[in-house]
Amino acid sequence: MYDYLRELGHVPTQMDRASRGVLDGVLETNSLPRQLLGMQLMVETTALTIFQAVREKRIEPVLADLLRYYEKDEARHVGLGVQMLPSMMKRMSRR
């Protein structure tokens, strides 16, 4: 995605503060179940939603076609959480 945006002449220089905070919180935890939960609930689902919306708008046809591949990859990540997270959460305390 970075390479594609660079070719179009638009590369975001930084994330907005709220998005950066969410991502940092997910990535900096030392707990695999918490990290997986954060990725599952926030990052992966947001990415899937954005990719699908941009693809459906077809503002740029090449990008729309590429986003099908990104969506498949994100869906696999979500699938990992669906498969692994329930058993991990069972082993965690309520707190």
QUIHU-V221887 format. One record per residue. N is the residue number from 0. RES is the residue in one small letter. NEAR is the number of other ideal C-beta (glycine too) atoms within 12 Angstrom. D_FIRST is the distance of its C-alpha to the first C-alpha in whole Angstrom. Layout:
# QUIHU-V221887
n=N res=RES near=NEAR d_first=D_FIRST
n=N res=RES near=NEAR d_first=D_FIRST
This chain:
# QUIHU-V221887
n=0 res=m near=21 d_first=0
n=1 res=y near=11 d_first=4
n=2 res=d near=9 d_first=5
n=3 res=y near=20 d_first=5
n=4 res=l near=16 d_first=6
n=5 res=r near=12 d_first=8
n=6 res=e near=14 d_first=10
n=7 res=l near=16 d_first=11
n=8 res=g near=7 d_first=12
n=9 res=h near=13 d_first=11
n=10 res=v near=13 d_first=10
n=11 res=p near=13 d_first=11
n=12 res=t near=9 d_first=14
n=13 res=q near=9 d_first=15
n=14 res=m near=13 d_first=15
n=15 res=d near=11 d_first=18
n=16 res=r near=10 d_first=21
n=17 res=a near=12 d_first=21
n=18 res=s near=18 d_first=18
n=19 res=r near=15 d_first=18
n=20 res=g near=15 d_first=22
n=21 res=v near=21 d_first=21
n=22 res=l near=23 d_first=18
n=23 res=d near=17 d_first=20
n=24 res=g near=20 d_first=23
n=25 res=v near=27 d_first=22
n=26 res=l near=18 d_first=20
n=27 res=e near=14 d_first=24
n=28 res=t near=17 d_first=26
n=29 res=n near=9 d_first=28
n=30 res=s near=20 d_first=29
n=31 res=l near=21 d_first=27
n=32 res=p near=23 d_first=28
n=33 res=r near=23 d_first=27
n=34 res=q near=26 d_first=23
n=35 res=l near=30 d_first=23
n=36 res=l near=26 d_first=24
n=37 res=g near=26 d_first=22
n=38 res=m near=30 d_first=19
n=39 res=q near=30 d_first=21
n=40 res=l near=20 d_first=22
n=41 res=m near=26 d_first=20
n=42 res=v near=27 d_first=16
n=43 res=e near=31 d_first=15
n=44 res=t near=23 d_first=17
n=45 res=t near=23 d_first=16
n=46 res=a near=27 d_first=12
n=47 res=l near=29 d_first=14
n=48 res=t near=20 d_first=16
n=49 res=i near=21 d_first=13
n=50 res=f near=29 d_first=11
n=51 res=q near=21 d_first=15
n=52 res=a near=16 d_first=16
n=53 res=v near=26 d_first=13
n=54 res=r near=25 d_first=13
n=55 res=e near=15 d_first=17
n=56 res=k near=14 d_first=17
n=57 res=r near=16 d_first=16
n=58 res=i near=13 d_first=16
n=59 res=e near=17 d_first=13
n=60 res=p near=13 d_first=14
n=61 res=v near=16 d_first=12
n=62 res=l near=24 d_first=9
n=63 res=a near=21 d_first=12
n=64 res=d near=16 d_first=12
n=65 res=l near=23 d_first=9
n=66 res=l near=29 d_first=9
n=67 res=r near=21 d_first=12
n=68 res=y near=18 d_first=11
n=69 res=y near=25 d_first=9
n=70 res=e near=26 d_first=12
n=71 res=k near=18 d_first=14
n=72 res=d near=19 d_first=13
n=73 res=e near=28 d_first=13
n=74 res=a near=21 d_first=17
n=75 res=r near=17 d_first=18
n=76 res=h near=25 d_first=17
n=77 res=v near=27 d_first=19
n=78 res=g near=17 d_first=22
n=79 res=l near=21 d_first=22
n=80 res=g near=31 d_first=23
n=81 res=v near=21 d_first=26
n=82 res=q near=14 d_first=27
n=83 res=m near=21 d_first=28
n=84 res=l near=27 d_first=28
n=85 res=p near=16 d_first=31
n=86 res=s near=14 d_first=33
n=87 res=m near=20 d_first=32
n=88 res=m near=19 d_first=33
n=89 res=k near=11 d_first=36
n=90 res=r near=13 d_first=37
n=91 res=m near=16 d_first=36
n=92 res=s near=8 d_first=39
n=93 res=r near=6 d_first=39
n=94 res=r near=5 d_first=38
